[in-house]
Amino acid sequence: MKNFIMLLLLTSSHAYANERNEWLDSFQYHGFASQGLIFTTDNNFFGDSEHGSAELTELGINASVQVSSKIRLAGQVISRHAGEFYNGSPWLDYALVDLKLLSTTQHQFGAYFGRIKNPIGLYNETRDVAFTRQGVFAPQVIYFDKVRNLVMSADGLQLYSNHFLSNGNLLIQAGAGHPIPDKNVEYAYMGQDWAGKLKADELSFFGRIMYEHDGGRWIYSISGARLGIDFDHGAADAIPFPAGAGLSSGEIKIDYSVLSAQYNGEKWQFTTEVALEHVVYDGIGVTFDSSGFDSIGFYGQLDYKFTPNWQAFIRYEEFQLHQDDWNGHKAAKKSIETSQFLSGFGIQQSPSPAHVNYAKTWVLGGHWDIKSDLRLRAEYHISEGVATLSPRENTIHLTNKYWDMFAMSLSYRF
């Protein structure tokens, strides 16, 4: 009996050691660091860029481990200093359990639990890692840095399925969770930092269908999100007009849809995406409840690979805040009328110019892989309109219609 117990203990110890070794063998970690430098002729982008801004620093470390054939754990912590938007405090970007429910040679079904990257567009899940971006910035008309955390990830559950077809792969992913609104979202959708607070108490929904044809030569995707953000007003917000804004607690409802297509050749790559956004304010106040909008953003980008280490691109991107008011002329007229109305109560408010309602930009850029783990990137923007800028960094009434930007960054990964 004693010998049997000893044999059982040895067998168990050996099995535990093997399992522990498998865990250690599957454990992976990676990190990245990036430092940017930005110059603009007018307006501010990530700091006082009119005088040169180095306020774009990104640090991150991620890790994953295959606990078993069906369970994988993964997470990433980042530190991001970006002008007025982020102060460099560590942030849990994602932390999830990947549960593989079924796996065959033709199909995979699984689920993600935890803080999950939202499957929006082609680049939302990877855009925070500098080496995955073609340029210094992802196209701002689709991947708005001014509301980055709102669409980047959510706490909840998502289901996914991969289907390996004869001519390509089909990926379907959908789920629900609570997004993470912050002060940047409040500035973007409510114009300023109010006494109240934005929360995401209600579930939001996310989904994507993506098809990769011929080994990824052609990629097509439709994705989107339906978000509900609660605004809990503060005492100062509720002071009635004209002494105050007269705001109440209410909700901002956002429907965001992205259509994507990409061609990948040996030397050439072409990418285009179109985003439609429908925003409704419900119960916050008369001014907000009547200011919902339907916007559209799109871009086309052509990349060329000169050598494995040198690559360049040209991109045109455009954003229109109001689909039925191209270039914002109607909105500007309404702003003048509102300003005149308020002046009758002794309230002086500068009208918003038309160019705050749209943005049109040509971007020319590229990158050089100095080493396999070191990349230098640069890009030049020629812009008209400021709809992609945040009032957190710019006094909208004083922004200039035409402005250029030069940005460069040095990124390292391990």
Secondary structure as UniProt FT lines:
FT   HELIX           2..26
FT   STRAND          28..40
FT   HELIX           49..51
FT   STRAND          53..66
FT   STRAND          71..82
FT   TURN            83..85
FT   STRAND          86..103
FT   STRAND          107..117
FT   TURN            121..128
FT   HELIX           130..132
FT   TURN            140..142
FT   HELIX           145..147
FT   HELIX           148..152
FT   STRAND          153..164
FT   STRAND          168..179
FT   HELIX           183..190
FT   STRAND          197..199
FT   STRAND          204..213
FT   TURN            214..217
FT   STRAND          218..232
FT   HELIX           236..238
FT   TURN            241..243
FT   STRAND          250..264
FT   STRAND          268..282
FT   HELIX           286..289
FT   STRAND          293..305
FT   STRAND          310..320
FT   TURN            323..324
FT   HELIX           326..328
FT   HELIX           329..343
FT   TURN            344..346
FT   HELIX           354..357
FT   STRAND          358..371
FT   TURN            372..373
FT   STRAND          374..384
FT   TURN            387..388
FT   TURN            391..393
FT   HELIX           396..398
FT   STRAND          402..413
//
